[in-house]
Amino acid sequence: MTQHLIALSATAGEAILAIYTTAFEVSTKADNSPVTQADTRAEAILLEGLARYCPDIPVVAEESVAAGHCPTVGDGPFWLVDPLDGTREFIKRNGEFTVNLGLVVEGRPVFGIVHCPALAVTYWGAAGTGAFMRGRHTTRSLHCRPTPGDGATVIASRSHGDDAEMEEFLHGTRVARRLLAGSSLKFCRIAEGVADLYPRLGPTCEWDTCAAHAVLAAAGGSVRTLEGEPLTYGKRADFLNPPFVARGLAA
């Protein structure tokens, strides 16, 4: 099943790339976030595929929710889908956008796929199985690193700056390096052992984080609220996350 779902995410990625190099139009949703034809086309592919492979598991997908269509999520498993995470990066054509498929069981992200169409890289991970990364020619397992003795590499959003809050949060933290990245790639960079800390102090939705959270957790990392509680899913009807911190291994 995992390989079928990886192939499904790649198919959605191909649809995104078919639009990427064209003079596509950008619309604005009710929450003032941008949306393009690539978002909606990729979501249609993902929804059709998930209905075929997992017909009994409800799917909460970003553009469907924006259009007012959201299944009732009870105590059972459900999918969280972001067909094009990093739409701003897509619009800027910097390559840092992803296709996100995440499975939630009992409030926890237990399986996730993060596909990066422009970078030709796919990350996936599952609880108890491990995390993996596939490029054009190789596949390897992923493991978070312990924070180096000279300080943490902190990664932050390329398009959602919260500099003053970030500096306040990092006060007292030994920081060796800072990186920027778009979309859910920030979690994956920690899973790869390239970065150590990703504080997200601004708003996100559950479909933005679930898939990559599953990858990071499978690689040995964690995602917690500012109060130190595990970040969970299916929390609220609006699927909004509180501020959180994603980390690799403790030093």
N, C-alpha and C positions, 0 to 999 in steps of 0.2 A: 504493500500500500504506500509506503514512504516514497518509493521511486515513482509511482504513479502521480503522487501529489507534487513531487519535485518537477516532473515533466509538465504537470498542469501549470505550475507557477512559471515555468519557462515559456509555455505557450502564451500566457498572459503577458510576459515580458516581450515576446516577439511582437505582439499587437501594440504594445507601448512604443517600441522602437520604430515601428512602421509610421507612427505619427511624429516621433521625436524630431525628425529632420525636415518636417513639413512646416508650413506657415500656419500652425494650429491656432485656434481661437482660445482665449482664456475668459471664463465666466467667474462670477463671484457668488458664493453661496450665502445663505442667511447669516452665517457666523463670520462673514467677511473673508473666509479662506478661499483660495482659488481652486478652480476645477476645470479640467479639460476633457476633450473627447477621449483621451488616453485613459483617464480615470474610469469613465463609464464603460468603455469597451473592455478593458481588462477585468472589471468587476463582473460583467456579463459572462465572460469566459470562466472565471473562477466559480461563480454561482452554479453554472451549468455543470461543471466538473464535479463540484462537491455534492450536488444533487445526485449525480450518477454513482459516485464512489461511496458516499456516506448519506444515503437518503433520509435516515432517521435522526440525524443530528442537525439542529437548527443553526442557522448562519446569521450572525450580526455583521453586516457589511457597511462600510462608511457611507457610500453614496446612496445605498438603499435607505439607511437611517435618515440621511439628509432629505430624502424625498418623502419621508414619513412612513416608511415600511420597515418594521422591526418585529421579528418574531418574539413571542413570550419566552423568556429564558427562566426556567425553573431551577430545580436542583440537579438536573442532568447535565451531561456534557454539551458544550456548544462551541462553534467556531467564531473567531474574531478575524475579520478580513479587512485589510487595507490594500486595495488594488494598486495604488500608487502613492506610497508614503514618500514624502518629500516633493510634493507638487511644485513648490517654489524652486527646488533644485532642478527639476525637470524643465521648468520655464526658463531658468538661467542656462540650461544645457551644460551643466557641470558634471553630469554623470552620477551624482550621489543621490539616487532615488531607488526605491526598493518595492518589491511585491511581498506582502506579508500575509502568511497564513498561520494562525495560532489556535490551538485546541485547549479549551479550559475544562478541567474536571474538578469539581468541588472547590471552585474559586481559584485554582492554581493553574498556571500555564504548564502543561505537561508535554507539549509537542509544538514545535514551530519550524517554519521555513521562511527564510529571508533570501529572496532572489534579487540580484542586482543586474538588471539587463544590460546596461551600458558598460559595466565592468566585467561582464561574463563570469560572475562569481555567485555561488549559492552556498548559503549557510543553513544547516539544519541541526536540530537537537531534540532529544527526548529524555524524559526522566528515566534514570536507570540504564540508559543505553549509551549516552555520551553525546558530544557535539562534534560536528564535522564541517569542513569547508571544501568545496569543489571549484577549481578553476578550469581553465581551458584544457589543461593536460594532467593535472594531479588532483588527488583527493587526500586530505589529511585530517587527523583528529585535532580538536581544539582543547586547550587547557589554559585557564587563567593563570597568571603568574602572581607570586607574592609581590607586594609593593616593594620596589627596590629601596635600599638603605639611603640613597641620596634623595629620595622623595618620589611622590606619585606623579605619573603623567595624567593630567586632567584633560578630559575631552568634553567639548561643549558644542552646542548647536551652531551651525553656520548661519542660519537665517532667523533664529529666535533668540536675540541677545537679552540677557538680564544681568549686565555687567556689575552693577552696584550690589545687587543681591548675591551674586556669585562671589564677589570679593569678601563680603561679610561672612558668607558661609565658609569660605576657605581660610578665614582668619585662624591662625594657629596650625594649619596643615602645611607640612613640608611639600612644596610643589617643585618638581624638577623640570617639568616641561608641560606645555599646553598645546592641544590639538583642536582643530575644528573639523566637523563632519556633518553631513546632512542625513536626514531620515533615521531609520533604525540602525544604520551602520555604526552608530556610537556604541551601542551594546555589543555589536559583533567585534569591534576593535578591542574591547576589553576581553571578550571570549578568546580572541586570537593571542592575547598577551602583549598587545601593542600599547594599550592604555590601562589605567588602573581605577579611574574614578570618573563617574558621570553624574554630577548633580543636575537634576532638572527641576527648577524652582517655578517655572511657568506652567501653564495648563497644557495637558495632553489628554487624548482619549484612549480608551483601552485598546482599540484596534491599532493605535500607533505603536504600542509597546509589547503586546502579548507575545507575538512570534519571536521577537528578538530576546525578550525576557526568558522564554523557554530555552533558546540557544545558550544564553549566558548562564542560566542555572545548570544546564547540562554540562557546561564547561567548568563548573565549580564556583561560579560567581553568585551574587545575590542582588536583589532589588528590594529596598525597604523605604518606607515612608520616613519623613523627618523625625517621627516619634520612635523609629526603630522597629516598626511592625512590618511584616512581609506585605508587599504590594499584592493585592488580590483582585479578582475579576468578577464581573457580574455584580458589582457593589451597589450601583445606582442606576436608576432608569435612564439617565442621560449618558452613562458610560464614561464619565469624566474621572480622571485620575487625580489624586492629590499630588503635591510636590513629592519627589522621591530622589533616592540616591542609588545608582547602580555601581557595584564594586566588583573587583576581582578578589583574589585571595587576601586574607589579612597578612600583614607583615610577620 
